[in-house]
Amino acid sequence: MAEKYNEDSIKSLEWNEHIRLRPGMYIGKLGNGASHDDGIYVLVKEVIDNCIDEFIMGYGAKIEVSLDESSITVRDYGRGIPLGKLVDVVSKINTGAKYDSEVFKKTVGLNGVGTKAVNALSSYFKIASFRDQKSVHAEFERGVLTFKSEEVTTNKRRGTEVLFVPDNEIFGNYQYIEEHIEQMLWNYVYLNKGLSITFNDQTFESKNGLLDLLEKNIDSSILYPVIHVEEEDFEIAMTHIAHSHTEEYYSFVNGQRTTQGGTHIAAFRESIVDTIRKFYKKDFDASDVKTSLVAAISIRIHEPIFESQTKTKLGSQHMEPNGQTIRNYVSDVVRRNLDNHLHIHNETAEILLKKIQQNEKERKEITNIKKLAKESIKKASLHNKKLRDCKLHYNVGQDDRRLETTLFITEGDSASGSITKARDPYTQAVFSLKGKPLNSFGLSKRIVYENEEFNLLQSAINLEEGIENMRYNNIVVATDADVDGMHIRLLLLTFFLQFYPDLVRSGHLYILQTPLFRVRNKQKTIYCYSDQERQKAIKELGVKPEITRFKGLGEISPGEFSDLIGPDMRLEPVILKKDYSIDDILQFYMGKNTPDRQMFIIENLKVEEDLSELI
């Protein structure tokens, strides 16, 4: 029978219902907090963005952020929202002051949606405004107003305070990782000198902007002092580092981190190459100029156009309202300042020339190796079928789920087969290793092309042209929870840190947490990731539940894997602590044996033995 299509078929959703039904349109992917771009961090960003906009307009040089388990509180000392419009600005789409471009000229958010999305996606949301010695506050649940106070007298400083709790119905069993919030706050202060942000009693400030950003984030030796340029709407900091095989960019638009770059980064890369070619009067290959380059770029433009609501890639072509193209503007600033700098600083010019020549020599060596390896690798790829690809890729189109694209790197036919059968073929791919990969510590990049496993892996991810062209947003190492699995994990981490450290720094690399135990009875099954969880599950299920200790991923059936790599998948992000450089980390884990590392291995072996004795 034909489906009826009439007036009753047409549905109208309330503003909050639409946001909750299609959250990806507003905050990108959901996630559980493991990834820095998970939705719960986007909610924090949307609230802080409004505080930053106040600071940019000259109001409120201090922002206070606090985390209490699952609730976030953000307090600024700007002008405060007009009291009569407090409810409207957080519950009516297309309502806000940012539509008046004379008031908010070069701010982050211009679509009037951000804080409304936070409200709709929070189980509890409270907003208070303080101005002219008066205050009003309102409370919501999932976007529905539950209380609005009368206007009262207050002695509190002017500004706005927002408290929200992300909704478990939307985000599941999430957890905030403080390092992700801290990195976000550091980026805010780098881009806004004079701003002070406190987070759980820690203060974030920057006196030198992007210069401070590079000095804090570069953990290898730089070849020459950072070149730092500041003009009205453009700031850059750049240098080349000694041991790197890639180029790395920290990209910002109107104070917003644009992790996928956009027109301003494309213009910067082009102008760097053009300027250096003209300075040295040599037609260098572009890759030789950019290899080992680390740069931070910030641009401010009127009413920027981003390619998604999450604002990770700039799409604007012009510097409105004057109509000058971004390409020409960036090119002029870079050419003029870099050319002057190289003419004044002869030592830097000599060091840079030697680095470019070294890059050229290494590139030609690798090119010859790649030619020899190309056919054998192509045949190996066809016959080994190491990659079970997915249909959607990270940088293709504007699909709501592209941020979910994931590559699982596994070892062994059993584990690879189980994950392959259980995965979502639309967003999840599987790369199967053959035994333990090579220890690449201290080796040159030529090994990436000479070693079949590494060549196929970097080709699968599409790392050769930089992380902005990656085919997957999440790279997940999925190995057994035993000593051999840890060894394989370390070898893979060594590979990525040695040759593609920006992939790790940008938050794309994860470890899949797999259960150590399965506790079940006839009614319920609980997967446990620690002995504490095992004990809790035994108490919950009652008398004599069946307990299984998983020795490896191959023991987990495809049916069970579908739960473990589904919406509740547990991922542990690989985060580089600022206290240690990549060289120090690699030397500790993969260099010559040291007493410290021996103790580390003994302690982890002891944990493994203790767990096995529990069964």
N, C-alpha and C positions, 0 to 999 in steps of 0.2 A: 504494500500500500504506500502511495506517495506521501512524503512527509508534508504536513501542513505548514504553509508559510502565510501568515496574516499579521494583523496588528499586534497580536499577543506574542509574536516571535521577536518583536523589537523591544530590546531592553535598554534601560538607562541606568547607569551606575553612578552612585555618589562619588565625589572626588577621592575619598579615602578608599572606597571599594575598588576603584580602578587601579590605584597605586598598589594595593595589596594583592590584586589579581595579577598584575603585570609589574612586579617590582624591578625586574631586569631593565625595563625601559627607563627607570629613574636612578637606580644605584648600581647597575651592572649585575655581576653575579652575587649570589647570596653567601655561600661558604660558612664555615664555622669559626673563623678567626685565625686560621693557620696562615692564610695568605694576607699580605699587606693591602691587597686590593679587594678583600672580601667586603661585603656590604656593611658590616658593623663599623668598619673604619670610614667608609664613605659617609655614614650618618654623622660620625664625629666631625669629619671634614666639612660637611655642609653647614653645621652649626658654627664652627670656627671661622669659616669663610665670611660669614656675616660680621663677625668681630673684626676680621682683617679689613674688610671694606670700610668699617668705621675708622680704623687706624689710618688707612690710606687717605681718608677725607680729613684727617687731622684731629680725630677725637679718640681718646683712650689708648694710652701707650702700654697698658698692662692687661693681660688676659690670664685668668686662672682656670685650670682644667684639673679635675679630680676623677679618679676611678675608684669605685667602691663595689667590688665584686662585679655585678653586671650593669650597674648604673653609672652614667657619665654626667658630670655637671660642668657646665661652661659658663663662666661669668666674665663679662667685659665691662669697661668703664667708658663706653661711648656715650652717645646722646640719649640712648634709651628709645624704645619703640613708642610712638605716640600712643597714649593710654587708650584712647577710644578705638584704636585699630588693632589692639593687641591680638584679639582672637582672629580677626580677618587675615592677618599676615601669616598665620600658621595653619589656616584651615580653609582658605579660599584660593583656588588656583588662579594664577594671573593677577595676583594682588601683591604689591610691593613698591618700594621707592625706586628700585633699580630701573624701572621703565623710563624714568626721567634721566636721560643721559647727561644732563647738566649737573645733576646731583651726584650720581655715581658714574664717573667718566670712564675709568679704566679698572673696573672691578672684576671679580672672579665670576659671579653668577648673575645672569641677566634674564633668566626665564621665569622667575617667580615660583619655582617649584621646590627647591632644595629643602627648606625647613618643613614644608608641608609633607614631604616624603618621610622625613624623620618622625613627624607626628603620627602619620598613618601607619608606620611600620614599628611603632613602639607600643608595648603593652601599657606603659605609663609615660606620660609626657607632661611636663610642667614648665610654664614660661612665666617670668615676672619681669616687669619693666619699672625702672626707677627714673623719674625725671621731675624737676621742679618741686622737690620735696614731697612728691606724691608717688604712689605705687599701686599697681594692679597686677594680679596674677590669675592665671587660668590653668586648669588641669584637664587632661584628655586621656581616654583609653582607646587605642587603635584608631585615633583620629576623631573620636566622638567626644564632644565637650561634656564634661561631667561636673565642672564647677568653674564659676567665674566670680572673683571677689569684687566687692565694691571698691571704689577709689578711696585710698586711705593715706593719711599723712605718714611720712617716713623721714628718718635722718640718714638713710643710707645714700651712698654716692650714686650718682646717675649711672645708667647702664642697663644691661639686659642679662638675665640669668636663665639658663635652660638646663633642665634635668630630664633625662630620658632613659628608659630601659628597653633595649631592643626586644622585640616580641619573639618568644620561643616558637610560636606557631609559624612564624616566617623563617627564622634563622636556626631553629632546632637547638641542639645542645652546644651553644657557642661559648667561646672563651676569648677574652681580650688578651693579646700578647703585648706587654708594655713596650717592648723594643719597637714594635711597629708604630705605636703612638708617638714614642720619642722621636723616631726618624721624621715623622710628619711634622712635629713641632720644631725640630731643627730646621727643616726646610722653610717653615714660616718665618723664622727669625733671620735666616740668611737673606731672605728676599725683602725683609722689612727692618732695616737697621733702625735702632731706637726702640723697637718693640721688645717687651719682656713678657715671657710666658712662664708660668709656674705649673708644674705637673707633679702632684704628690710630693711636694716640698723640694723638687728639683727645679732650678731656674735655667731657662734657655734664653740666651742673648747672643747677638753677633755685632761686632764693631766694624768688620771689614767685608760683610756680605759674602759674595761668591768666592772670594779669596779664602775666607774661613772655611767654606764648604769643601773646597779642594784640599786644604791642609788637613781637615779632619778626616776626609774619606780616602785620600791616597795613602796606601800602606806600602808602597814600594818607593825606591829612590827616584827622585825626579832629575831630569837631565839639565834643566836650567830653571831659574826662578820663575814662578808663576807670572804670566803676563795678565794684568788686571786692568780692564777698561770699563769706565762708567760714563755713560752719557744719559741724557734726560729719560729716554724710554728704552734704553738698551744697556745691558751689563754682561760682560764676558770675563771669564777667568780660564786660562788654558796653559798647558805645558805638555811635554812628552815625558813618559816614564821609561825607566831603563829596561825592565823585563816585562814586556806585554806583546801579545800577538794580535790585539784588537784595538778598536777605538771605542771610547766610552764618553757618553754625554749625560749631563744632568740638565734637563730641559724644563723651562718654566714659561708660562704665559700669564701675565697679570697675577703673579704669585702662585699660580696653580701648577703643580708638577704634571707635566705632560710626558708620561713615560714612553709614549709612542712617537714623540717628536712632532713633526708636522712641517709646515712651510718654512718656519724660521730656522729649524735645524737643517733642512735641505739647503736653504740659502747660505747658512753658515759654512757647511761642509764645502759647498761650491766655491765660496769666496776665499776660504782658507787656501785651497789648492791654487786658485787663480792668483792670489797675492804672492804666494811663495814662488810660483813659477816665474812671475814677473820680476821679483826681487833678485832671484839667482840667475835669471835669464836662461832657464833650462826647462825643457818640457817634461818634467817629472811625471811618472805614473801617479794617478790620484791616490791609489792605495799606499804607495810608498810615503806620501806626505802624511796621510792620516793614521797609519799604523802606529800604535803606542800613544796616540793623542788622547788626552783626557781634558774635557772642557765642560764648563758650566755656563749656560746661556739663559738669560732672562730678558723677555721683551714685554712691554706694556702697550696695548693697542685699544682703540675704541671698539666696544661691542664685539668681542672676538667670536668667531664662529668655530665651534668644535664639532668633531665628527661623531660625537655621542654625548649623552647626558652626563657620563662620568668624566668628560673633558680630558681625555688622555692624549688627544691628537688635534693640533691646530689645523683648521681648514681654511682660515682666512687668507686671502691673497693680497689685500691692500691695507695700508695704514690709514684707515678712516680717521677724521673726515677729509684729510687733504688729498686722498686718492693715490698717494705714492705707493708703489708695490713694496711688499715686505722684502722681496728679493733685492730690489735696488737699495732699500734703506739699510738692510743688514750688510750688503756688499760694500756700501760706502763707509760704514763705521769700521768694519773689519779691515778693509784695504788701507784706509787712512791711518788707523792706529797701529796695526801690525807692521806695516811698512816703516813707519816712523820708529817703532821700537827696535826693529832689526837694524836700521841704520845707526841708531844711537848705541845699541848694545852689541858690539862686534863679537864678543865672546859667545853670546847666545846664538848669534847668526852662524858662527862656526860650528857650535855643538849641534845645532839643528841640521845643518848641511851634512855633517857626518852621520847623523841618525838616519836621514833620508837615504843616503848612499848605502848604509848598512841594511836598511829595509829593502832596498832594491836588490842587493846581492842575495839576501835570504829569499825574496820572492822568486827570483829566477831559479834558484836551486829547487825550491818547492814546486815551481811550475814544471820543471823537468821530471821530478818525481811523480807528480800528478799525471803527467802524460803516460809514463810507464805503467802506473797503477790503474789507470782509468778502465781499461778493458777487463783486467782481471777482477777489479772490484765490481764492475757491472755484471759480470758473469756470476760472481759470488752472491750478489744481491738477488739475482734471479733464482739461483738454485737453493740458497739457504733460506730464502723467504723470512729473513729475520724480522721484518717489519710487518705487523698487521695494522694497517693504517685506519684512520677514521675518516668519515665523510666531510666533517667540518674542520677548517683550519683557522688558527688564531688571527691571521691578518687578511682573511678573505671576507669581504662583504661586511655588513652591519648586523649579522645575526645576533640576537640577544644572548646566545649561549657560547659565543666564541671565547669568552673569558674562562669557560669551563674546559676548553680543549686540553687534554692531558696525555702525556706519553709515559707509560709505565716501562721501566727498564728492569727486566727480570732475568733470572738465571735458571736454566734447566727446563726441559720439555714439559714436565708435570705442572710446574708453577705457571709457565707461559700459557699452556693449554687451558688451565683453569681460569686464569684472568681473561684470556681471549674469549672464552665462552660466556663469561659473566659480564663483560664490559658493556657499556653503551656504545655501539659502533658508530654513533653519530659524533660523539665528542671524545672518545677514549681510544687511544692506540697502544699497541704493545710492541716493544723491541726486545727480542730474545738474545741474551748473551750465550756464548758457547764456552762454558768454564770461566775461570778467573781471568779478567782482563789484565793487560800488561801494566806493570808499575811504571808510570810515565814520569815519576819524580826526577827532575833535573834533565830531562830529555828535551830536545828542540822540537819545534812544531812539525818538522818533516815527518815525525813519527805518526802524526795524525793521518797522513796520507799513505805511509808505508805499512801501517798496521791495519789489516782488513777490518777488524772490529771497530776501531776508533773512526776509521774513514766512513764506514757505513752509518755509525751513530751520528757523527756530525752532519752527514748528508741527510739523514732522516729528519733531524731537527732543523736543518737548513741554517747552520751557524756560520757558514763561510762569509756571508755578507753582513754579519753583525746581528745582534739580538733583536733589532727592530724588524728583521725579516723572519723571525722564528715561526715555525709552523704550529707550535703548541705553546700555550701560556704557562702550563705547569709541567715540569719535568720531575717525575717521581721515581726514586730508586726503591724497588720492591724486592728485597732479599730476605732470606730466612733469618729468623730471630735466634741465630746461633753464632759460634765463633767464625765459621766459614762465611756466613752471611755478612758478618761485620767486616771481615777482610775484603770481600767484594765491594761492600759499601765504601770503604776507605779508598780502594783503588779507583772507583768511579768519581768520588769526591776529589781525589788528586787530579784526575783528568780534567774535570771542569775548572778547578781552581788554578791549575797550571796554564791552561790554554784559553779558557773562557770565564775569567773571574767576574766579568760584568754580568753574566747570567746569574751568578750567585748573589752578587751585590744587589741586583735588581729584584730579588725575591722570587725567582722562578724555580728554584730547586727545593725539593722536599724529600723526606724519608717517609715511606708508607709504614705506619704502625700496624702491625698484624697481631692478632690475639695470641696470647700464650696458652690460654685455657678456653675450653668450652664447657660450661656447666648447664645441665639441662635435666628436665623431667618430662613427663608426657605432655604437660601443658605449655611449657615455656623453655626457651633456649637463651642463655646469656653468654656473650663473648667477653672474656676478661683479659685485660692488657697488663695486669700486675697481680701479685699475690694478694694485695689488699682488695682488689676488685673480685678476686676468686673467693675470698673469705666472705665478702659481702653477698655475693651471689648464692653461696651455700646457705647462708642464713635466710635469704629471701625465699629460696625454693624449698626449704624444709628438709625432711628426712631423706638421707642417702640419695642425693641426685647423682647422675652420671657425670663424671669429670674426665675430660680428655685433655692431655697435654700435647699441643701441636709442636712437632719437631721441625717442621718445614712447611713452606707454602704449598708444596705438592700434596700435602695431606688434607688441605682445605678444598672441599668440592666446589665446582662451579656455582652450585646453588647457594652455598654459603658465601662465596666471594661476591655474589651480586649484592649482598647486604654490606659487605666490608668495603666495597669501592663505590657504593651508592651515595646518596645524599648525606649519610652519617659517617662517611669515610674519615678516618683519623690520619691527618698528615702532620708531620713535624717539620717546620720550615728550617732550612739551613741558613742560619743568621751569622754573619761575620761580626764578632765582637770587636769593638774598636781598640781593645787593649792589646790585640795581637795582630801582627801583619800576616799576610798570606804566606810569605816566606817562612815566618816562624811556625805557623801551623803545619805547613808541609814538612818542615825539617823535623818537627816533633813526631808526627805520625808516620812519615815515610822515609826519614833519613836513617842514619846509623843508629843502632840501638843505644838507648840511654837508660840510666836507672829510673828516671821519671816515667818513661814510656813502659818499661818493664812492669813497674808498679801499677800503671794504668791497666795493662793487659791482665795482670794477676787479679786485680779487683773485679774486672768485668767477667773473668772466668769464674771467680768465686760466686758472683751473682748467678751465672748460668748453672753452676753446680747446685747451689741452694735451691733454685727453682726445680731442678730435676728431682731433688730429694723429696719434694712436696707430693709427688705422685705415688 
